[in-house]
């Protein structure tokens, strides 16, 4: 694969996928695009961006941040810094960010961080993207692991933690409940197409 500088040349529309390790980013991209991307068997396997190029569209799977099995804390910090620098440098061409979260445990993890008076890394990343003015969608993955009757409450909790007033259904253009492993990704696919259409890039629909 070419290095980042080469592969980004001539790109007019980049979509970056960010999220904690092991939330299913790589599986989701494979499901969305039909293209195989390297899928780690354990958290933290992907340490560099994995990218797919279609015409002037670039899909970037950023390394997972947060806990990485067998990866030293210093290395984890380096990875986070690399993600931040990549996104800051690419602000002009990054037209959409998809933050993938693990639906069943997201609120619990955020609560754990907040109980230690620490800013949860997911919220830090979400706010960082928004501060840069990057349109950000939250893909709530692993919904298949939740009972149907608890899904709305979980999604309301996620919206609330991200500063979006519940009920979550007010935000269906920004929150996409999905199950990448089961191929149930229509809500996210619809949002991406909606954004492409708004940018007058219907020509890119064929890649999704």
C-alpha positions as CSV (number, residue, x, y, z in Angstrom):
1,X,0.0,0.0,0.0
2,X,1.2,3.5,-0.8
3,X,2.0,5.8,2.1
4,X,-0.6,8.3,3.3
5,X,0.8,11.2,1.3
6,X,0.6,9.3,-2.0
7,X,-2.8,7.8,-1.4
8,X,-4.4,11.1,-0.4
9,X,-3.2,13.0,-3.5
10,X,-6.2,14.0,-5.6
11,X,-8.7,13.0,-2.9
12,X,-11.7,15.3,-2.7
13,X,-13.9,13.4,-0.3
14,X,-12.5,11.4,2.6
15,X,-14.5,9.4,5.2
16,X,-12.6,8.5,8.4
17,X,-13.8,5.8,10.7
18,X,-12.6,6.2,14.3
19,X,-13.4,4.4,17.6
20,X,-12.1,2.3,20.4
21,X,-10.2,-0.9,19.7
22,X,-12.5,-3.8,19.0
23,X,-15.7,-1.9,18.2
24,X,-15.9,-3.4,14.7
25,X,-14.7,-0.6,12.5
26,X,-12.9,-2.9,10.0
27,X,-15.9,-5.3,9.8
28,X,-18.2,-2.3,9.2
29,X,-16.1,-0.9,6.4
30,X,-15.9,-4.3,4.7
31,X,-19.7,-4.6,5.0
32,X,-20.3,-1.0,3.7
33,X,-17.9,-1.2,0.7
34,X,-17.6,-4.9,-0.1
35,X,-13.8,-4.4,0.1
36,X,-11.8,-6.5,2.5
37,X,-9.8,-4.6,5.0
38,X,-7.5,-6.1,7.6
39,X,-9.6,-7.2,10.6
40,X,-7.7,-7.7,13.9
41,X,-8.3,-10.8,15.9
42,X,-7.5,-8.9,19.1
43,X,-7.8,-5.2,20.2
44,X,-5.1,-2.9,19.0
45,X,-3.9,-5.0,16.0
46,X,-4.4,-2.1,13.6
47,X,-1.7,0.4,14.5
48,X,-1.7,2.4,11.2
49,X,-4.5,3.7,9.1
50,X,-5.9,1.2,6.6
51,X,-7.2,2.9,3.5
52,X,-9.4,2.1,0.4
53,X,-9.4,4.4,-2.6
54,X,-12.2,4.7,-5.1
55,X,-11.8,7.5,-7.7
56,X,-11.4,10.7,-5.6
57,X,-13.0,9.1,-2.5
58,X,-10.9,7.7,0.3
59,X,-12.1,5.5,3.1
60,X,-9.8,5.5,6.1
61,X,-10.0,3.0,9.0
62,X,-8.0,4.7,11.8
63,X,-6.3,2.6,14.4
64,X,-8.4,1.8,17.4
65,X,-7.7,4.0,20.5
66,X,-8.0,3.1,24.2
67,X,-7.1,-0.2,25.6
68,X,-5.0,-2.5,23.4
69,X,-4.1,-6.0,24.5
70,X,-0.4,-6.4,24.7
71,X,0.4,-2.9,23.7
72,X,2.3,-0.7,26.1
73,X,0.6,2.5,27.4
74,X,3.2,4.7,25.8
75,X,2.5,3.1,22.4
76,X,-1.3,3.7,22.9
77,X,-0.6,7.4,23.5
78,X,1.5,7.5,20.3
79,X,-1.3,5.9,18.4
80,X,-3.8,8.5,19.7
81,X,-1.4,11.3,18.8
82,X,-1.1,9.9,15.3
83,X,-4.8,9.8,14.9
84,X,-5.1,13.4,16.0
85,X,-2.3,14.6,13.7
86,X,-3.7,12.8,10.7
87,X,-7.2,14.3,11.1
88,X,-5.8,17.8,11.8
89,X,-3.7,17.6,8.6
90,X,-6.6,16.3,6.6
91,X,-9.4,18.6,7.7
92,X,-9.9,20.1,4.2
93,X,-10.5,16.7,2.5
94,X,-12.2,14.9,5.4
95,X,-15.9,15.5,4.7
96,X,-17.3,12.9,7.2
97,X,-16.2,11.1,10.3
98,X,-17.9,7.9,11.5
99,X,-17.3,7.3,15.1
100,X,-18.1,3.6,15.8
101,X,-19.1,2.7,19.4
102,X,-19.9,-0.5,21.1
103,X,-23.6,0.0,21.9
104,X,-24.1,-2.5,24.8
105,X,-21.1,-1.1,26.8
106,X,-20.7,2.5,25.7
107,X,-22.6,4.2,28.6
108,X,-21.0,1.9,31.2
109,X,-17.5,2.6,29.9
110,X,-18.1,6.4,29.9
111,X,-19.6,6.2,33.4
112,X,-16.5,4.4,34.6
113,X,-14.2,7.1,33.3
114,X,-16.3,9.9,34.6
115,X,-16.4,8.3,38.1
116,X,-12.6,8.7,38.1
117,X,-13.0,12.3,37.1
118,X,-11.4,11.6,33.8
119,X,-12.7,12.6,30.4
120,X,-13.7,9.5,28.5
121,X,-11.6,9.1,25.4
122,X,-14.6,8.5,23.2
123,X,-16.2,11.9,24.2
124,X,-12.8,13.6,23.8
125,X,-12.5,12.2,20.2
126,X,-16.1,13.2,19.4
127,X,-15.6,16.7,20.7
128,X,-12.3,17.0,18.9
129,X,-13.9,16.1,15.5
130,X,-16.8,18.6,16.1
131,X,-14.4,21.4,17.1
132,X,-12.5,20.9,13.8
133,X,-15.9,21.4,12.0
134,X,-15.9,17.8,10.7
135,X,-19.4,16.4,10.2
136,X,-19.6,13.4,12.6
137,X,-21.9,10.4,12.6
138,X,-22.1,7.9,15.5
139,X,-22.5,4.3,14.4
140,X,-23.8,2.4,17.4
141,X,-22.5,-1.2,16.6
142,X,-23.4,-4.6,18.1
143,X,-27.1,-3.8,18.5
144,X,-27.8,-7.5,17.9
145,X,-26.4,-8.1,21.4
146,X,-29.2,-6.1,23.0
147,X,-32.8,-7.2,23.6
148,X,-35.2,-5.2,21.5
149,X,-37.0,-3.7,24.5
150,X,-33.8,-2.2,25.8
151,X,-32.5,-0.7,22.6
152,X,-34.2,2.6,22.8
153,X,-33.1,3.2,26.4
154,X,-29.5,2.4,25.5
155,X,-29.5,4.7,22.4
156,X,-31.1,7.5,24.5
157,X,-28.2,7.1,27.0
158,X,-25.6,7.2,24.3
159,X,-27.2,10.4,22.8
160,X,-27.2,12.0,26.2
161,X,-23.5,11.2,26.9
162,X,-22.7,12.8,23.5
163,X,-24.6,16.0,24.4
164,X,-27.6,15.2,22.2
165,X,-30.9,15.6,24.0
166,X,-32.9,12.4,24.1
167,X,-34.9,10.8,22.6
168,X,-32.2,9.6,20.2
169,X,-34.8,9.4,17.3
170,X,-34.4,13.2,17.1
171,X,-30.9,12.5,15.8
172,X,-31.5,9.8,13.2
173,X,-29.3,11.8,10.8
174,X,-26.4,11.6,13.3
175,X,-26.9,8.3,15.2
176,X,-27.0,5.0,13.3
177,X,-27.9,1.8,15.2
178,X,-26.2,-1.1,13.3
179,X,-24.9,-4.6,13.6
180,X,-21.9,-4.9,11.2
181,X,-21.4,-8.7,11.9
182,X,-25.0,-9.4,10.8
183,X,-24.8,-7.1,7.9
184,X,-27.5,-4.8,9.3
185,X,-26.0,-1.4,8.4
186,X,-28.8,0.3,6.4
187,X,-29.2,3.2,8.9
188,X,-25.5,4.2,8.4
189,X,-25.6,3.5,4.6
190,X,-28.6,5.9,4.3
191,X,-26.8,8.6,6.3
192,X,-23.7,8.4,4.2
193,X,-25.7,8.6,1.0
194,X,-27.6,11.5,2.4
195,X,-24.3,13.3,3.1
196,X,-23.0,12.5,-0.4
197,X,-26.2,13.8,-2.0
198,X,-25.9,17.0,0.0
199,X,-22.4,17.5,-1.4
200,X,-23.7,16.8,-4.9
201,X,-21.6,13.6,-5.1
202,X,-24.3,11.0,-6.1
203,X,-21.6,9.6,-8.4
204,X,-20.0,8.0,-5.3
205,X,-23.2,6.1,-4.4
206,X,-21.9,3.1,-6.4
207,X,-19.2,2.5,-3.9
208,X,-21.6,1.8,-1.0
